[in-house]
Amino acid sequence: MNPKSVIGLIAGALLIFVVVVAGSAATYVVEPGHRGVEVILGRVSPGYKPEGFGLKIPFVTRIVPQLIRQQTAKMTADCYSSDLQQVKIAVRVLYRVPESSVVAVYRDYAGEPFDALIKPRVAESLNEITARRSAEIIVQKREEVKSQALESARRKVGDVLVIEDLVLEDINLTDALENAIEAKMVQEQEAARARFAQQQAQIEASTAVIKAKGEAESIALRGAALRENPSVLELQIIERWDGITPLVVGPGATGANMMLPLGDFSTGSKPQEKEGPR
């Protein structure tokens, strides 16, 4: 093979390599869930590239992918309550970058807005909310603290990012404060049991008084009825008579004046005679 042929082969191989490299540099692909930011010689274009295949100027333009799916990041906020107790709150932040902010987020925050924008705003919001509540209320009403902190953080971040939700994973207090809150809760439970027992006793006493009043009123009404109509008592005695003739009879032989058999008189036995002196 002569030298000219060798040079021709080398030149052809170099040309093919240059074409392949130029062709790959002139195309780009934006993956699903991403948007592309176009950077031309260090200058960011105002528009973003949608997902899919596209062409660009080789060696001059580059397409930087930016995630627009929901992302999750963890953080810890050091707060103080209204009673000057230290409260550490472990937070999980759910956020996403809207399409309209893809270029601005890349230009202003290098595509990583959490540490520079979201984290300080969420921490500031939590500090504002907890500063107005005691440590005990913060623990008891964590859902209320979360909702108000979320609303405040959204206002502070604005339209640049979307904070989907805040999850308060843990609220840590000092050991002394946790013991004090636990002791207070035990005392409140004991006081609640004592109040319940007192209420039960009052209900039982009231029930007994009402029952006694009812019985007294019933007796009074029966007495009044008998005084007004004494024949009712005679009727009851007749209904309960067993058919044995009474041995003792009071004045008037019937009705309420009649005494029913007493003791051994119903047996018909005669009284024992006393023995005289011999």
BELNOR-V605926 format. One record per pair of residues at least 12 apart in sequence whose ideal C-beta (glycine too) atoms are under 10 Angstrom apart, sorted by the first residue. I is the first residue (numbers start at 0). J is the second residue. D is the distance in Angstrom with one decimal. If there is no record, write none. Layout:
BEGIN
I J D
I J D
END
This chain:
BEGIN
20 57 8.0
20 58 8.9
21 57 5.0
21 58 7.9
22 57 8.0
23 57 8.2
24 55 8.0
24 56 8.7
24 57 3.5
24 58 5.7
24 59 9.0
24 60 9.0
24 61 9.1
25 53 9.8
25 54 5.8
25 55 6.2
25 56 7.1
25 57 4.3
25 58 8.9
25 59 9.8
25 60 8.9
26 52 6.8
26 53 7.1
26 54 5.8
26 55 7.2
26 57 8.7
26 62 9.7
27 48 7.5
27 51 9.5
27 52 7.5
27 53 5.4
27 54 7.7
27 55 5.6
27 60 8.6
27 61 8.2
27 62 4.3
27 63 9.9
27 64 9.1
28 50 8.5
28 51 7.2
28 52 5.4
28 53 7.7
28 62 8.7
28 64 9.2
29 47 9.0
29 48 5.6
29 49 6.6
29 50 4.4
29 51 6.0
29 52 8.2
29 53 7.3
29 62 6.8
29 63 9.9
29 64 6.0
29 65 9.2
30 50 6.5
30 51 9.3
30 64 6.4
30 66 9.3
31 50 5.4
31 51 8.9
31 68 9.0
32 50 7.5
32 64 9.3
32 66 6.4
32 67 6.4
32 68 4.4
32 69 9.7
33 47 9.7
33 48 9.3
33 49 9.5
33 50 6.1
33 62 9.9
33 63 9.7
33 64 4.3
33 65 6.2
33 66 5.7
33 67 6.6
33 68 8.2
33 101 9.0
34 46 10.0
34 47 4.5
34 48 6.6
34 49 6.7
34 50 7.1
34 62 9.8
34 63 9.7
34 64 7.4
34 65 5.3
34 66 8.4
34 67 5.6
34 96 8.4
34 97 9.9
34 98 6.0
34 100 10.0
34 101 4.6
34 102 8.7
34 105 9.5
35 47 6.2
35 48 3.2
35 49 7.7
35 50 7.9
35 51 9.3
35 53 7.7
35 55 9.3
35 61 9.5
35 62 4.2
35 63 6.8
35 64 5.8
35 65 7.3
35 101 8.4
35 105 9.9
36 48 7.5
36 61 9.1
36 62 7.1
36 63 4.6
36 64 7.9
36 65 5.7
36 101 6.2
36 102 5.7
36 103 9.9
36 104 8.9
36 105 4.6
36 106 8.0
36 110 7.9
37 53 9.5
37 55 7.3
37 56 9.9
37 60 6.2
37 61 7.9
37 62 5.9
37 63 8.1
37 102 8.7
38 59 9.7
38 60 7.0
38 61 5.2
38 62 7.7
38 63 6.1
38 105 8.6
38 106 9.6
39 55 8.7
39 56 7.3
39 59 6.2
39 60 5.0
39 61 8.3
40 56 9.5
40 58 9.9
40 59 6.0
40 60 8.0
40 61 9.5
41 61 9.9
43 63 8.9
43 102 6.2
43 103 9.3
43 105 6.7
43 106 5.0
44 60 8.6
44 62 9.8
44 102 7.5
45 102 6.2
45 103 9.6
45 106 9.6
46 101 9.5
46 102 7.2
47 62 9.5
47 63 9.9
47 65 7.5
47 67 9.4
47 98 6.8
47 99 8.9
47 100 9.6
47 101 4.6
47 102 5.6
47 105 8.9
48 62 5.8
48 63 9.5
48 64 8.9
48 65 9.7
48 101 9.3
49 98 8.8
50 64 9.1
50 67 9.3
63 101 9.7
63 105 6.4
63 109 10.0
63 110 7.1
64 101 9.7
64 105 9.8
64 110 9.0
65 96 6.6
65 98 9.5
65 100 9.4
65 101 4.8
65 102 8.4
65 104 6.9
65 105 5.7
65 110 5.7
66 95 8.3
66 96 6.9
66 101 9.3
66 110 8.4
67 95 6.3
67 96 5.3
67 97 7.2
67 98 6.1
67 100 9.2
67 101 6.7
67 104 9.8
67 161 9.9
68 95 6.5
68 96 8.8
69 93 6.0
69 94 7.2
69 95 4.6
69 96 9.6
69 161 8.7
69 163 6.0
69 164 9.4
70 92 8.6
70 93 7.6
70 94 5.9
70 95 6.3
70 96 8.1
70 112 9.7
70 113 7.6
70 117 9.7
70 160 9.9
70 163 9.4
71 91 6.2
71 92 7.1
71 93 5.6
71 94 8.1
71 113 9.8
71 163 9.3
71 164 9.7
71 166 8.9
72 90 9.1
72 91 7.5
72 92 5.2
72 93 8.5
72 94 7.4
72 113 4.8
72 114 8.6
72 117 7.3
72 118 7.6
72 121 9.7
73 89 7.2
73 90 7.1
73 91 5.5
73 92 7.6
73 113 9.9
73 118 9.9
73 166 9.4
73 168 8.0
74 88 9.1
74 89 7.9
74 90 5.2
74 91 8.1
74 92 6.4
74 113 8.3
74 114 9.0
74 117 8.4
74 118 5.2
74 119 9.6
74 121 6.7
74 122 7.1
74 125 9.6
74 165 9.9
75 87 6.1
75 88 7.0
75 89 5.4
75 90 7.1
75 118 9.8
75 122 8.7
75 168 9.6
75 169 9.0
75 171 9.0
76 88 4.7
76 89 8.2
76 90 6.0
76 118 9.0
76 121 7.0
76 122 4.5
76 123 8.9
76 124 8.8
76 125 4.5
76 126 6.9
76 129 8.5
76 148 8.9
76 167 9.5
77 122 7.9
77 125 9.3
77 126 8.3
78 122 8.2
78 125 5.6
78 126 5.1
78 127 9.2
78 128 8.3
78 129 4.2
78 130 7.4
78 132 10.0
78 134 9.5
78 137 8.1
78 144 9.6
78 148 9.9
78 170 9.3
79 126 7.5
79 129 6.9
79 130 6.4
79 134 9.0
80 129 5.6
80 130 7.2
80 131 8.8
80 132 6.2
80 133 5.4
80 134 4.2
80 135 8.4
80 136 8.0
80 137 5.9
80 138 9.7
80 172 8.9
80 176 9.1
81 129 8.0
81 130 6.2
81 131 6.0
81 132 5.7
81 133 5.4
81 134 8.4
81 136 8.4
81 137 9.1
82 132 9.0
82 133 4.8
82 134 6.2
82 135 8.4
82 136 9.5
82 176 9.1
83 130 9.7
83 133 9.8
83 134 9.1
84 129 9.4
84 133 7.6
84 134 4.1
84 135 8.9
84 137 8.8
84 172 6.7
84 173 6.9
84 175 9.4
84 176 5.4
84 179 9.8
85 134 8.5
85 171 8.8
85 172 7.7
85 173 6.2
85 176 8.4
86 125 9.0
86 126 9.6
86 129 5.8
86 130 10.0
86 132 9.5
86 134 5.9
86 137 6.0
86 138 8.5
86 144 9.8
86 170 6.4
86 171 7.2
86 172 6.2
86 173 8.9
86 176 8.9
87 169 8.1
87 170 7.5
87 171 4.2
87 172 8.1
87 173 9.5
88 121 9.8
88 122 9.1
88 125 5.9
88 126 9.6
88 128 10.0
88 129 7.7
88 137 8.4
88 141 8.8
88 144 8.3
88 145 9.4
88 148 8.9
88 165 9.7
88 167 6.0
88 168 8.4
88 169 7.3
88 170 5.5
88 171 7.6
89 166 9.1
89 167 7.4
89 168 4.5
89 169 4.2
89 170 7.8
89 171 7.5
90 118 9.2
90 121 6.4
90 122 8.4
90 125 7.2
90 145 8.8
90 148 8.5
90 152 9.9
90 165 5.9
90 166 6.8
90 167 6.1
90 168 6.8
90 169 9.0
90 170 10.0
91 164 8.5
91 165 7.5
91 166 4.1
91 167 8.3
91 168 5.7
92 113 7.4
92 117 6.0
92 118 7.7
92 120 9.9
92 121 6.0
92 149 9.5
92 152 8.4
92 162 6.7
92 163 8.6
92 164 8.0
92 165 6.1
92 166 7.9
93 149 10.0
93 161 9.4
93 162 7.3
93 163 4.2
93 164 4.5
93 165 7.6
93 166 7.2
94 112 8.2
94 113 7.2
94 116 9.5
94 117 5.8
94 121 9.4
94 152 9.6
94 156 8.4
94 160 5.6
94 161 6.3
94 162 4.9
94 163 6.1
94 164 8.7
94 165 9.6
95 160 7.3
95 161 5.2
95 162 8.7
95 163 6.5
96 108 9.7
96 110 8.7
96 112 7.0
96 159 8.4
96 160 6.1
96 161 7.7
97 158 7.5
97 159 8.3
97 160 7.4
97 161 5.7
99 158 7.7
99 159 9.2
100 112 8.6
100 157 9.6
100 158 7.2
100 159 5.1
100 160 6.6
100 161 8.7
103 158 9.8
103 159 6.4
103 160 9.9
104 116 8.4
104 159 6.8
104 160 7.3
107 159 8.2
108 159 8.7
108 160 9.4
112 156 8.9
112 159 7.3
112 160 5.9
113 160 8.8
116 155 9.2
116 156 6.4
116 157 9.5
116 159 6.8
116 160 6.5
117 152 7.7
117 155 9.5
117 156 6.5
117 159 9.6
117 160 6.3
117 162 6.8
119 152 9.9
119 155 8.9
120 151 8.4
120 152 5.1
120 153 8.9
120 154 9.0
120 155 4.2
120 156 5.3
120 157 9.4
120 160 9.3
120 162 8.4
121 148 7.1
121 149 8.6
121 151 8.9
121 152 4.8
121 153 9.9
121 155 8.5
121 156 8.6
121 162 7.6
121 165 6.8
122 148 9.6
122 152 9.1
123 148 9.5
123 151 8.0
123 152 8.0
123 155 6.7
124 147 8.0
124 148 4.5
124 149 7.8
124 150 8.3
124 151 3.8
124 152 4.3
124 153 8.9
124 154 8.5
124 155 6.5
124 156 9.6
124 162 9.8
124 165 8.7
125 137 9.8
125 144 7.6
125 145 9.1
125 147 9.4
125 148 4.9
125 149 9.9
125 151 8.5
125 152 8.3
125 165 8.5
125 167 8.8
126 148 9.2
127 147 8.7
127 148 8.0
127 151 6.4
127 152 10.0
127 155 9.8
128 143 8.7
128 144 5.4
128 145 8.8
128 146 9.4
128 147 5.0
128 148 5.0
128 149 9.8
128 150 9.5
128 151 6.9
128 152 10.0
129 144 6.7
129 147 10.0
129 148 8.5
129 170 9.4
131 144 9.8
131 147 9.3
132 144 7.1
132 147 9.9
133 180 9.8
134 170 8.9
134 172 5.8
134 173 8.8
134 176 5.8
134 177 9.2
134 179 9.3
134 180 7.5
135 172 9.0
135 176 8.5
135 179 8.8
135 180 5.4
135 183 7.6
135 184 9.0
137 167 9.6
137 170 6.5
137 172 8.6
138 170 5.7
138 172 7.1
138 176 9.5
138 177 8.9
138 180 7.0
139 180 9.1
139 184 9.7
141 167 5.3
141 169 9.8
141 170 6.2
142 167 8.3
144 165 9.5
144 167 7.0
144 170 8.5
145 164 8.7
145 165 5.5
145 166 7.7
145 167 5.0
146 164 9.9
146 165 8.5
148 165 6.0
148 167 8.3
149 162 6.7
149 163 9.2
149 164 6.7
149 165 4.7
149 166 9.9
150 162 9.7
150 165 9.9
152 165 7.1
153 165 9.7
225 255 9.7
229 254 8.2
229 255 6.6
230 254 7.8
230 255 9.0
232 254 8.0
232 255 5.4
233 253 7.5
233 254 3.9
233 255 5.4
233 256 9.1
233 257 8.9
234 254 9.1
235 255 9.6
236 253 9.4
236 254 7.1
236 255 6.7
236 257 7.3
236 259 8.0
237 253 8.8
237 254 8.1
237 257 9.6
239 259 9.0
240 257 8.9
240 259 7.5
241 259 8.5
241 260 9.0
243 259 8.1
243 260 5.8
243 265 6.6
244 257 9.9
244 259 9.9
244 260 8.2
244 265 9.8
245 257 5.7
245 258 5.8
245 259 5.3
245 260 5.6
245 261 8.7
245 264 9.0
245 265 9.2
246 258 8.3
246 259 8.9
246 260 5.4
246 261 7.2
246 262 9.6
246 263 10.0
246 264 4.3
246 265 7.0
246 267 9.1
247 259 8.3
247 260 7.7
247 261 6.4
247 264 7.2
END
